[in-house]
Amino acid sequence: MQAIVASLTSVVEILIVIALGYWLRNSHKLGDQFKGNISYLIMNVALPASIFASVMKYLTRDKLLGLTGGLIYAVICIALSYLISWLLSKGLHVRPGRRGTFINAITNANTIFIGLPLNIALFGQKSMPYFLVYYVVNTISTWAIGVFFISSDDPTASSQKTGGFNWRKLLPAPLVGFLLALVCLLIAIPIPNWITSVLNMVGGIVTPLSLIYIGIILADAGLKSLHLDRDTLVVILGRFVLVPALMLGLIMLGTASIGPHLAGMEINTLMVQSATPALAVLPILVGESHGDVPFATNVVTTTTVLFVIVIPVVLAITQVLL
């Protein structure tokens, strides 16, 4: 029951902010230029600050070096998810402009915006070290691998390659923020409290602005754009069935091979994080690469709505099998 209430509360809050963006756009309070401005602000300012502040807040050197219990499971699960989603995109002939979204929506979870508050609501602050295992792997996966599937799926990209190497694509701002935080953590660089406060303040706008952006996209496309086509259905099954099943199978295989080695809270945390919705910033990433933004918005919105049903089921299955 607690899982249902926590999931429902998270979804309602998210949908209200999306509805706000939808209303503001439809009432002509937000102009065309605002959509591009909000995208730049999130990706290049707010999100790097949010990631840096989160790492410095929730990780320590000892925790970072000692979080090996569930790390292997998270890495293998996400690696297998990339492989299977890539094969599905090829086998189903997902069209250019959608492929990056398709792969990312199945593989990478919305850990920081939905996974974190949900995990705390379900298991309390004691679960934070276990949450950080999945968060770190998911963050690296998103900004070191996932963004390349999206940028390489740009349907407007010229077939003629221009000279020079684009370092901005190799090191997007969110990944730079994460790497800087790890450096500060590992070599114990002290961060003044006032800087941390500023980063928290700036990073705090990521979630509401991302959700308002989704509302703007929905307003431009119309609510009728929300639908369950073949690609969306496969993404939903991949995000809510395939990835949790992979995580569950890996944990069961590990338990059968070397015996019980993970705490019950760690298992539940890994399972919950593997079943959270698609990234809220996915439409922004796709928009920057001229991809199918309505499809990305559709995927984010539908998975966000449906996960309220999925989480209690995932936890119930986990309790029965592990």
N, C-alpha and C positions, 0 to 999 in steps of 0.2 A: 504493500500500500504506500509506503514511504517513497518507493521508486516512482510510482505512478504520479504522486503529488508533486515530487521534485521535477519530474519530466514535464508535466503539464504546466507548472509554473514557469519553467524556462521557455517553453514554446509560446505561451501567452505573451510574455514580456517581449520576445523577439518579434512576434507578429504585430504587436501594437506599434513598435518603432518602424517596422516595414510599412504599416498602414499610414503612419505619419508622413513618411517620404512620399508615398503614393498620393496622399491628399494634397500635400504642398505642391507637388508637381502638377497635378490636375487642376489645382486652383491658381496656377500660373504664378506662384510665389517664388519658384525656383526656375531660373532661365537655363537655356541650353549650355551656356558657358560654365555654369556651376557644376554640371556633371563631370566635365573634364578637370576642373579645379579640385573637386573632392577626391577624384581618383589620384591625382598627383600628391595631394596632401596626405592621404592615407599611406600610399606606397612608399613615399620618399621621406616622410617626416614622422608621422604618428606611429606607424607599425614598427619601424626600427627602434623608436623610443620605447614602445610597449614591450618588445622582445627583450631589449637590454634590461629594462627595469624588472621584468619577470624573472629572468635568469639570476640577476643579482639578489632578488628578494627570496626566491625559493630554493636556490642551490648554494651549497658551500663546497669547498675543495674536497672535504672528506666525503660528503654525499656524492659528489660527482665521480670520485675515484672508486667509491664503494658500491655504486648502483650497478651491479652486474647480474643480479638475480633474474630480473625480467628483461634485461637489455637484449640478450640473445634472441628471446622470443619475439620482441618487438621488431628487431632488425630483420629476422628471417620472414616474419609475417608480412612486413611491408615490401620486402624484396619479392616475395612470391606474388603479392598483390600486383606489383608493377608488371611482372612477367605475364600473369594471367590476363590482366586488363589490356595489355598491349596486344596479346594474341587475340583477344576478343575483338578489339578494334579493327584488327586486320581481317579476322574471319567474318565479321559482320559488315565489313566495308563501310565503316563509319566515315562520313564525308569530311574532307578538310575543313578546318575551322571548328570542328567538334571533337576531334581526336584527343587533343590535349585536355579538354574538359572531361571527356569520358574517362581517361586514364587517371587523372587527378581526383575526380569525384569518387571513384571506387577506392583508390589507394590512400589518400590523405584525409585525415579527420579534422573536424573543427574542435581541436582540443582546448584551445585557450579561451574561446568565446562561450562555448557550451560545455565542453568536457570538464573544465576546471570547476565552475560553480556547481555542476551536477555531481561531480565526485565529492566535493566538500559537503553538499547537502545529503548525499547518501552515506558517506563513510567518515566524515569529519576531517579535521586537520591532520590526524594521524596517517591518513592515506597519502599525504602530499609527497613524500619521497617516492612512493610507487607511481604516482601520477607523473612525476618529473621524468621517470624513465621513458614513458611513452611520449611525453611532450618533447623531450630532447630529440628523440629519433624522428618523430613526426615533423618537427621544425626543420631539421637538417634535410629530411626527405623532400619537404615542400620547396624550400628555397635553394637547395643545391641540385635537385633532380627534377622535381615537378615543373618548375618554371621553364625548363628547357623543352619539355614536351609541349607546353603551350606556345612558347616563342617559335619553336620549329614548325608549328602547325599554322603559322600565319598564312592565310590564303592569298594575301596581297603581296607576299614577298616575291621579289624579282628572281627569276631563274638565274640571272647573271649575278654572281657574287662580287661584291665590292671589296677593294683591298683593305687590309688592316684588320686587326682583331678587336672585337667589341668587348672591352673589359666590363662594361656595365651589365652585359648579359651574364658574364661569368660570376660577377659579384653584385647581385641586386642589393639595394639598400637594406631590406630586412635581414638578409644573410650577413651583411657587414655588421649590423647591430648585434646579431647573435655571436659572431666571431669575436667582436670587441669585448662582449660581456665575458666570454670564455677566457680570453687573455687576462682580463682584469681579475677574474676569479682564480685562475691557476697561478698567477704570479703575485697575487694578493695586493693589487693596486687599490688603495683606499678611495672610495667614492664619497665626497662630501654629502651630507644629508640634504643640503639645499639642491644639489644637482639631481639626486634621487627623486626629490619631491617634484622638480620640474619635469623629469622624464615620466613620472607616474601621471602627472597632470596631462601632459601632451599625449602619452600613450592611452590615456583613458578615453579619448575620443574615437578610437579605432572602431570599437563595436557599434556604437550608435551611428557613426557616419557610414560604416559599411552597410548597415541595415537600411538606412535612409537611401543609400545609393541603390540598393535592391528595389526599394519602393519606387524610386524614380524610373528604373528600367521597366518595372511592371507597368507603371503609368504610361510610358511611351509605347510599350508593346500591347497593352490592354490585358485585362484579366483573362480574356479568352485564350491568351498565349499559354496559360498554364494547362498542360495536358500530359497524358501518359502515352507518348509515342514509344516505339520500340527501343530506341537508344536510352530514353529516360527510364523505362522499366528495367533494362539490363543494368543500368547504373544503380538503381534502387536495390536490386537483388545483389549486386556486387558489394555495395556499401553495407547492407544490413544482414546479408546471409553469408556471402563468400568470405569476407574478411573476418567476421567473428568466428566462423566455422574453422578458418585456418588457424586463428589464435587458439581456439579450444583444442583443435587437433594437435597442435604443437605442444601445448601444456600437457595434454593426456599422454602423448608420446614420451615427453620428458619424464613425467611421473612414473610411467611404466618402465622406463629404462634405468633411472637412477633413484627412484623412490620420491616421496614427498619432499620438496625442497623450496617451495614457495609458500609464503603465508597466505591464509585465506583472503585477507584484505588485498594482498598484491594480485592474486588471481582475479578477484572481482574487479579491481581497478583496470587491469589490462583488458578484461572483457568489455567493460563499459566504454573505455576509450576507443576500442576497436569498432564500436557500433555507433559512434556519434555521427552527426550529419556531415555533409560536404562543407568545405571551407566557405565562410561568409564572403571572403575577398575574391572568390573565384571569378565572379563577373567582371571585377576590375582588372584582374590579370588577363582575362580573355579579351576584354576591350582594348587593352594596350597592344595586343597582338592581332587586332582586327578580326577576331574569331566570332563565333556564333554566341553573342551575348545573351539573347533571349533563351537559348538552350541552357547556358550556364545558370541564368537566373531561375529557370524552371527547375533545374536539378537542385539548386540550393534551397529553394522554397519548399519543394515537395519532400526532400529528405528531412528538412527542419520540422515540418508538420508531422511526418510519419514516425519520427524517432521516439515520440512519446509512447507509441505502442510497442516499439521494438525493445527498448531498454528493459522493461519488466520481464519480457519473454526471454531475453538473453540471460538475465540474472537467474530466472527460474531454471533454465536449462543448465546453467553453470552449477547451481546448487545440487541438481539431480546427478549430474555426471562426474563432478569433481568433489 
